[in-house]
Amino acid sequence: MPVTVSGDLTIPDDEIELTAIRAQGAGGQNVNKVSTAIHLRFDIRASSLPEQFKMRLLNLTDQRISKEGVIILKAQRYRSREKNREEALNRLLQIVSSVTRTRKRRIATKPSRSSQRKRLEEKNRRGQIKNLRGRVEE
């Protein structure tokens, strides 16, 4: 089942490489016998994503993206392979959807005259208070 990033943007299954591996850490016999952890690999350059999204992904400073442009995720939180698979795909979805959103352009504004005047008056007042802290002469 393809992963849907947004309304018309999907990642086909054949572009996502999922491998079941043995999980690390505590878990006793289950962790030693059953390969429940999921290792996900997604090659950004070879994907069917639009070029602008590929470039944004490659420019991210994320340790999960290798120098070759491959997103590598390891999910091992849950005891079942299906839940770990779901978590890995959700994490991939978060990374990809983070670059699909376009940020609203900021419109520069000027401070109002009254706010400038208030700021300068307060600055002057603070300066006078500090001036009065000096040594008192008799």
C-alpha positions in Angstrom: 0.0 0.0 0.0 1.6 3.3 -1.1 2.3 5.9 1.6 0.3 9.1 1.1 2.2 12.3 1.9 -0.5 14.8 0.9 -3.6 14.9 -1.3 -1.9 14.0 -4.6 1.6 13.0 -3.5 2.3 9.4 -2.7 5.4 7.2 -2.3 5.1 3.8 -4.0 5.9 0.7 -2.0 8.7 -0.3 -4.4 10.7 2.8 -3.4 10.7 2.0 0.3 12.9 -0.9 1.4 11.7 -2.5 4.6 13.8 -5.2 6.3 13.0 -7.1 9.5 15.9 -7.3 11.9 16.4 -8.3 15.5 15.8 -5.6 18.0 18.4 -4.4 20.6 18.1 -4.1 24.3 16.0 -5.9 26.9 13.3 -8.3 25.9 14.5 -11.7 26.9 13.9 -14.7 24.7 11.6 -12.8 22.3 14.2 -10.2 21.4 16.8 -13.0 20.8 14.6 -15.2 18.6 12.2 -12.9 16.7 13.1 -10.2 14.1 10.6 -7.6 15.1 12.6 -4.4 14.5 12.2 -2.7 11.1 15.0 -1.2 9.1 13.7 1.3 6.5 15.7 2.7 3.6 14.4 5.3 1.2 16.6 6.6 -1.6 15.7 10.3 -2.1 17.5 10.7 -5.5 15.9 7.5 -7.0 12.4 8.4 -5.7 9.4 9.6 -7.7 9.1 12.8 -5.6 9.1 16.2 -7.4 12.6 17.7 -7.8 11.9 20.6 -5.5 11.0 18.2 -2.6 14.1 16.1 -3.4 16.4 19.1 -3.1 14.7 20.2 0.1 15.1 16.7 1.6 18.8 16.6 0.6 19.4 20.0 2.1 18.0 19.0 5.5 20.6 18.7 8.3 19.2 15.4 9.6 21.4 12.6 10.8 19.0 10.1 9.5 19.8 11.2 5.9 23.1 9.7 4.7 25.6 11.5 2.4 24.3 9.3 -0.5 20.8 10.8 0.0 19.2 7.7 1.6 16.9 8.1 4.6 17.6 5.3 7.1 15.2 4.6 9.9 15.2 1.9 12.6 11.9 1.2 14.5 12.1 -1.1 17.4 9.9 0.4 20.1 7.1 -2.3 19.9 7.2 -6.1 20.3 5.3 -6.7 17.0 6.8 -6.3 13.5 3.5 -4.7 12.2 3.6 -1.9 14.8 7.3 -1.2 14.2 6.6 -1.1 10.4 3.8 1.4 11.0 6.0 3.5 13.1 8.9 3.5 10.6 6.5 4.5 7.8 5.0 7.3 10.0 8.5 8.7 10.7 9.3 8.6 7.0 6.0 10.4 6.3 6.9 13.1 8.9 10.3 13.8 7.3 8.9 14.0 3.8 5.8 16.1 4.7 8.0 18.5 6.6 9.5 19.7 3.2 6.2 19.7 1.3 4.7 22.6 3.4 5.5 26.0 2.0 6.0 28.6 4.7 4.1 31.9 4.6 6.2 34.9 3.6 6.8 37.3 6.4 5.7 40.9 5.7 8.1 43.4 7.2 6.3 46.1 9.3 7.5 49.3 10.9 7.0 50.1 14.6 4.4 52.8 15.2 5.4 56.3 16.2 3.9 55.9 19.7 5.7 52.6 20.3 9.0 54.2 19.3 8.3 57.2 21.6 7.4 54.9 24.5 10.5 52.9 24.0 12.7 56.0 24.0 11.0 57.4 27.1 11.5 54.2 29.0 15.1 54.0 27.9 15.6 57.6 29.1 13.8 56.8 32.4 16.1 53.7 33.0 19.1 55.8 32.2 18.1 58.4 34.9 17.5 55.7 37.5 21.0 54.3 36.8 22.5 57.7 37.0 21.0 58.3 40.4 22.8 55.1 41.7 26.1 56.8 41.8 28.0 58.0 44.9 26.3 60.7 46.9 28.4 63.9 47.4 27.9 66.0 50.5 
